Amino acid sequence: MTTTPALDHTDLAAAMRGHVVTPDHPDYDTSRAVYNAMIDRRPALVAYCRDAADVVAAVTFARDHGIELAVRGGGHNAAGLGVWDGALVVDLSEMRSVTVDPEHHTVRVDGGCVWGDVDHATVAFGMATPSGFLASTGVGGLTLGGGIGYLSRRFGLTIDNLLGADVVLADGTFVRADEDNHPDLFWALRGGGGNFGVVTSFTFRCHDIGEHGIVLGGPVFYDIADTDAVMRWYRELLPALPEELSGWIGLLTVPPAPPFPEELWGRQACGIVWCYTGPHDRADEILEPIRTFGTPLMYGVHDLPFTALQQAFDGLYPAGLQWYWRADFFEEISDDAIGVHERFGAQLPTGHSTMHMYPIDGAASRVSEDDTAFAYRDGGWAGVIVGVDPDPANADAITAWAKDYWTDLHPTSAGGAYVNFLMDEGQDRVRAAYRGNYDRLARIKRAYDPGNLFHVNQNIEPA
């Protein structure tokens, strides 16, 4: 076992309302654990911050002592970049306040929140802000990478609904970034990841959804042998649908648990999870092509609170599983790509392993690629291949399957990938994620973090 040298943290502990965990603390192993159990890193200190002043103290301590700095919010990061060997980890998990303004349709969210915190607060007022697909995802990581989710076709990405952010910079100063204050920083935060500071709170625009937060959603499963037909139908249908309806497509194993029918447990499938957020009196008409296509194994679209749809898969993917991710953006689902999906979908190595494709069209594609740091605005999909299993003994098998799948599929892609899905894949992959926006990001990085203090991330090096 690697040992972590002791670091005198007396000054830091005295400056914080929160607490500091050291390697000799009984909670150290719990404090250093992240969502992906393949990650096993030993930080020097974990600083549990209670407010922005604590974050300022932690960032200042790391800078003044010349030690690595990592920032952890919700903890879903694919590469486990919320922790680092020998680093001071700024842990925001105790900063979980959410404040809704129903009159102005906004919500202010602390940097340590997960999306379940936000949905709980906003859906009570019949509103939501675009987020992702799991309630346990961290607000900070998802937002700073872009934010693709069920509401993207109708209301844009999460960053398209970001009104402002409170940020602790590398020099320890605390600033507000929005259209009027530090506009370059605000531009960079909308997709540029954690490169520019620690965001202690976000303010988002909210939207009315469904019938006071009740939407129509759920999965439709088809036999894995129908993958070719389903993908060909889906790629033509999805862009033509009203933007109130969205659906992501995946190759998966039907989970062996309710509410899925017992006779389908463990069966491989091509599935689409739909979400309709418009008025219910139009639902039958809009959902008609979905109800009438093919011969599904299961049609699970029904009325439910948006919070329930967001939480639907959390129980299947608890923290502590083994994960390996590979990803790309796709402007189309080509015939060649479908052939690759057919081949590797039939080879799913474990029950948790899967492939998903999330649409980025509609409102998300009407934003110019240089309006925010997130550059892939041409329509299409963000694809991700994930090898997942509880057993470390299967880590090599799920990794090999994901890598081989990606290698064959990548030639059909748009070239880059969603930064929230990247592993440690090198600087060329980071640059490709931003297309022509990378150089501007590097200049903003030089202005706000010239020493690259915030580099335990998908790093944008200062110009």
C-alpha positions in Angstrom: 0.0 0.0 0.0 1.3 3.5 -0.9 1.8 5.7 2.1 0.9 9.4 2.0 3.2 11.7 3.8 1.8 13.8 6.7 1.1 17.4 5.9 0.8 20.1 8.6 -2.7 21.3 8.1 -3.2 23.3 11.4 -3.6 26.6 9.6 -6.1 25.2 7.2 -8.2 23.5 9.9 -8.2 26.8 11.9 -9.4 28.8 8.9 -12.4 26.5 8.0 -15.9 26.0 9.3 -15.7 22.5 7.8 -13.3 19.8 8.7 -10.2 18.2 7.3 -9.6 14.4 7.0 -6.0 13.2 7.0 -4.5 9.8 6.1 -4.5 8.7 9.7 -8.2 9.6 10.2 -10.7 6.6 10.6 -12.8 8.1 7.8 -9.9 8.5 5.4 -10.7 5.5 3.1 -14.4 6.6 2.9 -13.3 10.2 2.2 -11.0 9.2 -0.7 -13.5 6.8 -2.4 -15.2 7.9 -5.6 -18.1 6.7 -7.7 -15.8 4.6 -9.9 -14.2 1.8 -7.8 -11.4 1.3 -10.4 -10.0 4.6 -9.0 -7.7 4.1 -5.9 -5.9 7.3 -5.1 -4.5 8.5 -1.8 -4.8 12.3 -1.3 -2.8 14.1 1.4 -5.9 15.9 2.8 -9.6 16.0 2.2 -11.1 19.4 3.1 -14.8 19.2 3.6 -15.9 22.8 2.8 -19.1 24.3 4.3 -19.1 27.6 2.5 -17.2 29.8 -0.1 -14.8 31.0 2.6 -13.7 27.5 3.3 -13.1 27.0 -0.4 -11.0 30.1 -0.5 -9.0 28.8 2.5 -8.4 25.4 0.9 -7.4 26.8 -2.5 -5.0 29.3 -0.8 -3.5 26.6 1.3 -2.8 24.3 -1.7 -1.3 27.2 -3.7 0.9 28.5 -0.9 2.2 25.0 0.0 2.8 24.0 -3.6 0.7 20.9 -3.4 -1.7 19.3 -6.0 -5.3 20.5 -5.8 -8.3 18.3 -6.8 -12.0 19.4 -6.6 -14.8 17.0 -5.9 -18.5 17.8 -6.2 -21.0 15.0 -6.9 -18.4 12.4 -7.7 -19.6 10.8 -11.0 -16.4 11.8 -13.0 -15.5 8.9 -15.3 -11.8 9.2 -14.6 -12.1 9.8 -10.9 -10.6 13.2 -11.1 -12.1 14.4 -7.9 -9.2 12.8 -6.0 -5.4 12.7 -6.7 -2.4 11.1 -5.1 -0.8 13.5 -2.6 -3.3 16.2 -3.3 -5.5 18.5 -1.2 -9.1 17.5 -2.2 -11.6 20.4 -2.0 -14.7 18.4 -1.2 -18.0 20.3 -1.7 -20.4 17.6 -0.7 -21.5 19.5 2.5 -22.5 22.5 0.4 -26.0 21.3 -0.6 -28.4 24.3 -0.4 -31.0 24.9 -3.1 -33.1 28.0 -3.3 -36.0 28.3 -5.8 -37.5 31.6 -7.0 -40.8 30.4 -8.5 -41.8 33.9 -9.6 -38.7 34.5 -11.7 -38.3 30.8 -12.7 -34.7 30.6 -11.3 -32.9 28.3 -8.9 -29.6 28.9 -7.0 -27.7 25.7 -6.3 -24.6 25.1 -4.2 -21.6 23.5 -5.8 -21.9 20.2 -3.8 -25.4 19.4 -4.9 -26.5 16.5 -6.9 -29.3 16.8 -9.4 -31.7 15.0 -7.1 -31.4 17.9 -4.7 -32.3 20.4 -7.5 -35.2 18.3 -8.9 -36.7 17.8 -5.5 -36.8 21.6 -5.0 -37.9 22.7 -8.5 -40.4 20.0 -9.6 -42.4 20.8 -6.5 -43.2 24.0 -8.4 -43.8 22.2 -11.7 -40.4 23.4 -13.0 -37.0 21.9 -13.9 -33.7 23.1 -15.4 -32.0 20.9 -18.0 -29.7 18.4 -16.3 -28.7 14.8 -17.1 -30.2 11.3 -16.7 -29.3 10.3 -13.1 -30.4 12.1 -10.0 -27.1 11.1 -8.3 -25.0 13.0 -10.8 -23.2 16.1 -9.4 -24.4 19.5 -10.5 -21.0 21.0 -10.8 -19.3 18.4 -13.0 -22.2 17.9 -15.3 -22.8 21.7 -15.7 -19.2 22.6 -16.3 -18.9 20.0 -19.0 -22.0 21.1 -20.8 -25.0 19.2 -19.5 -26.9 16.8 -21.9 -30.2 15.4 -20.6 -33.9 14.7 -21.1 -34.7 18.4 -21.5 -31.9 19.3 -24.0 -34.1 19.1 -27.2 -36.6 21.5 -25.7 -34.6 23.9 -23.5 -31.0 23.4 -24.5 -28.0 22.1 -22.5 -27.6 22.9 -18.8 -25.0 25.6 -19.7 -27.6 27.2 -22.0 -29.7 27.8 -18.9 -26.8 28.9 -16.6 -27.4 32.6 -15.6 -24.4 33.0 -13.4 -21.8 31.3 -11.1 -19.9 32.2 -8.0 -16.3 31.2 -8.4 -13.1 30.9 -6.3 -10.2 31.6 -8.5 -6.6 30.3 -8.4 -5.4 33.4 -6.6 -8.0 33.0 -3.9 -10.3 35.8 -5.0 -14.1 35.2 -5.1 -16.0 36.5 -8.2 -19.4 36.4 -9.8 -19.3 35.3 -13.5 -22.2 36.1 -15.7 -23.0 38.0 -18.9 -22.0 41.3 -17.3 -19.3 40.3 -14.9 -16.2 38.4 -16.1 -17.9 37.5 -19.3 -14.9 35.6 -20.7 -14.8 33.5 -17.6 -18.6 32.9 -17.9 -18.1 31.8 -21.5 -15.3 29.4 -20.4 -17.3 27.9 -17.5 -20.1 26.9 -20.0 -18.4 23.7 -21.2 -14.7 24.2 -20.2 -14.8 21.9 -17.2 -13.1 22.6 -13.9 -10.2 24.4 -15.4 -10.9 27.9 -14.3 -11.8 27.8 -10.6 -14.0 26.2 -8.0 -17.7 27.0 -8.6 -19.4 27.4 -5.2 -22.9 28.1 -6.5 -24.8 28.2 -9.8 -27.9 30.1 -10.8 -30.1 28.5 -13.5 -33.1 29.4 -15.5 -36.1 27.0 -14.9 -38.9 25.9 -17.2 -42.4 24.6 -16.6 -42.6 21.0 -17.6 -45.5 18.6 -18.1 -48.6 19.0 -16.0 -47.1 20.7 -12.9 -44.0 18.4 -13.1 -45.8 15.3 -14.2 -44.4 14.0 -17.5 -44.8 10.9 -19.6 -41.7 8.8 -19.7 -40.1 5.4 -19.5 -38.3 2.7 -21.5 -39.4 0.8 -24.6 -37.3 -2.4 -25.0 -36.8 -4.3 -28.3 -35.0 -7.6 -28.8 -31.3 -7.2 -29.4 -31.8 -8.9 -32.7 -33.9 -5.9 -33.8 -31.1 -3.4 -33.2 -30.6 -2.7 -37.0 -34.2 -1.9 -37.6 -34.7 0.0 -34.4 -31.6 2.2 -34.9 -32.6 3.0 -38.6 -36.1 4.0 -37.5 -34.8 6.0 -34.5 -32.2 8.0 -36.4 -34.9 9.2 -38.9 -37.7 9.7 -36.3 -35.9 11.5 -33.5 -34.9 14.8 -35.3 -38.5 15.0 -36.7 -40.2 14.8 -33.4 -41.6 17.8 -31.5 -39.0 19.1 -29.1 -41.2 18.3 -26.1 -40.3 14.6 -26.7 -36.8 13.3 -26.4 -35.4 9.8 -26.1 -31.9 8.3 -25.7 -31.1 4.9 -27.3 -29.0 2.2 -25.8 -27.9 -1.4 -25.9 -28.4 -3.1 -22.5 -29.3 -6.1 -20.4 -32.8 -5.8 -18.9 -32.2 -5.5 -15.1 -33.3 -8.4 -13.0 -35.5 -6.4 -10.7 -38.9 -4.8 -10.6 -40.6 -2.9 -12.3 -39.2 -4.9 -15.3 -41.2 -8.1 -16.1 -39.6 -11.1 -14.6 -39.6 -13.0 -17.9 -37.3 -10.3 -19.4 -34.7 -10.3 -16.6 -31.3 -10.7 -18.0 -32.4 -10.5 -21.6 -30.3 -8.3 -24.0 -32.2 -5.5 -25.6 -32.1 -2.4 -27.7 -33.9 0.2 -25.6 -35.1 3.7 -25.9 -36.0 5.8 -22.8 -38.5 8.5 -23.7 -39.4 11.7 -21.9 -42.4 13.9 -23.0 -42.7 17.2 -21.2 -45.5 18.9 -23.1 -49.2 19.2 -22.4 -50.8 15.8 -21.8 -53.8 16.4 -24.1 -51.3 16.2 -27.0 -49.5 13.1 -25.7 -51.4 10.4 -27.6 -50.8 12.1 -30.9 -47.1 12.8 -30.3 -46.4 9.3 -28.9 -48.4 7.5 -31.6 -45.3 6.6 -33.8 -43.6 5.1 -30.8 -46.5 3.0 -29.7 -47.0 1.6 -33.1 -43.5 0.8 -34.2 -42.2 -2.8 -34.2 -42.8 -5.5 -31.7 -41.4 -4.3 -28.4 -40.6 -6.6 -25.6 -42.0 -4.0 -23.2 -43.7 -0.6 -23.6 -43.0 1.3 -20.3 -44.0 4.9 -21.1 -46.4 6.2 -18.5 -47.3 9.3 -16.3 -44.8 10.0 -13.6 -43.1 12.9 -11.8 -40.0 14.1 -13.5 -38.1 13.4 -10.3 -39.1 9.7 -10.7 -37.7 9.5 -14.2 -34.5 11.1 -13.1 -34.1 8.6 -10.3 -35.2 5.6 -12.3 -31.7 4.1 -12.9 -29.9 5.3 -9.7 -30.5 2.1 -7.9 -29.0 0.0 -10.7 -25.8 2.0 -10.6 -24.8 2.7 -7.0 -21.4 4.1 -6.1 -18.6 1.6 -5.9 -18.9 -0.3 -9.2 -16.0 -0.9 -11.6 -16.3 1.5 -14.6 -14.5 2.0 -17.8 -15.8 4.6 -20.3 -15.1 5.5 -23.9 -17.0 8.1 -25.8 -17.5 10.2 -29.0 -19.8 12.7 -30.6 -21.8 11.5 -33.7 -23.4 13.7 -36.3 -25.3 10.8 -37.6 -26.0 7.1 -36.9 -24.5 5.7 -40.1 -25.1 2.3 -41.5 -21.5 1.4 -40.7 -22.0 2.5 -37.1 -25.2 0.4 -36.8 -23.1 -2.7 -37.9 -20.6 -2.0 -35.1 -23.4 -1.6 -32.6 -25.0 -4.9 -33.6 -21.8 -6.7 -33.2 -20.7 -5.4 -29.8 -24.3 -5.2 -28.5 -24.4 -8.9 -28.8 -21.2 -9.2 -26.8 -22.3 -7.2 -23.7 -19.7 -8.5 -21.2 -21.8 -8.0 -18.0 -25.3 -7.1 -16.9 -24.4 -3.5 -16.1 -22.3 -2.8 -19.3 -24.1 -0.7 -21.9 -23.9 1.7 -24.7 -26.0 5.0 -24.8 -26.5 7.7 -27.4 -28.0 11.0 -26.2 -29.5 13.5 -28.7 -28.1 17.0 -29.0 -30.5 18.6 -31.4 -33.5 21.0 -31.2 -32.8 23.9 -28.8 -29.3 22.6 -28.1 -28.3 22.8 -31.7 -29.7 26.3 -32.2 -26.8 27.7 -30.1 -23.8 28.7 -32.1 -20.7 26.5 -31.4 -18.7 29.6 -30.3 -21.4 31.0 -28.0 -20.2 28.7 -25.3 -17.1 26.6 -24.8 -19.2 23.5 -25.7 -18.6 23.2 -29.5 -20.6 20.3 -30.8 -23.8 22.1 -31.8 -24.4 20.4 -35.2 -27.2 18.1 -34.0 -26.5 14.5 -33.6 -25.7 12.5 -30.5 -23.2 12.1 -27.6 -22.3 8.5 -27.4 -20.8 6.6 -24.5 -19.7 3.0 -24.1 -19.4 1.9 -20.5 -18.0 -1.4 -19.2 -19.4 -1.8 -15.7 -19.5 -4.5 -13.1 -19.4 -4.9 -9.3 -16.5 -7.4 -9.4 -12.9 -6.2 -9.7 -12.1 -9.5 -11.3 -14.0 -8.4 -14.3 -12.2 -5.1 -14.7 -10.0 -6.3 -17.6 -12.9 -7.8 -19.5 -15.2 -4.8 -19.3 -12.2 -2.5 -20.2 -11.2 -4.6 -23.2 -14.8 -4.7 -24.5 -15.3 -0.9 -24.2 -11.9 -0.2 -25.9 -12.5 -2.6 -28.8 -16.1 -1.3 -29.3 -14.8 2.3 -29.4 -11.9 1.5 -31.7 -14.3 0.1 -34.3 -16.9 2.8 -33.8 -14.7 5.9 -33.7 -14.2 6.2 -37.5 -17.9 6.9 -37.8 -17.8 9.7 -35.2 -17.4 13.5 -35.4 -13.9 13.2 -33.9 -14.2 14.6 -30.3 -16.1 13.5 -27.2 -18.1 15.0 -24.4 -15.6 15.9 -21.7 -17.8 14.5 -19.0 -17.3 11.0 -20.5 -13.5 11.2 -21.0 -11.1 9.0 -19.2 -7.4 9.9 -19.0 -6.9 9.9 -22.8 -4.3 12.6 -23.5 -4.2 16.1 -24.6 -5.2 15.5 -28.2 -8.5 14.1 -27.0 -9.1 17.1 -24.8 -8.3 19.5 -27.7 -10.7 17.5 -30.0 -13.5 17.9 -27.5 -13.5 21.7 -28.0 -12.8 22.0 -31.7 -12.1 25.7 -32.6 -12.9 26.9 -29.1 -9.7 25.4 -27.5 -7.4 28.3 -28.3 -9.8 30.8 -26.7 -10.1 28.6 -23.7 -6.3 28.4 -23.4 -6.1 32.2 -23.4 -8.8 32.5 -20.7 -7.0 29.9 -18.7 -3.8 32.0 -18.9 -5.8 35.0 -17.6 -7.4 33.2 -14.7 -5.1 30.4 -13.8 -1.7 31.1 -15.4 0.1 28.6 -13.1 -2.4 25.8 -14.0 -3.3 25.2 -10.3 -6.6 23.6 -11.5 -5.1 20.8 -13.7 -6.5 17.6 -12.1 -9.2 17.6 -14.8 -9.5 17.3 -18.6 -6.9 19.9 -18.6 -6.7 23.0 -20.8 -3.2 24.3 -20.5 -2.6 28.0 -20.3 -1.7 29.6 -23.6 
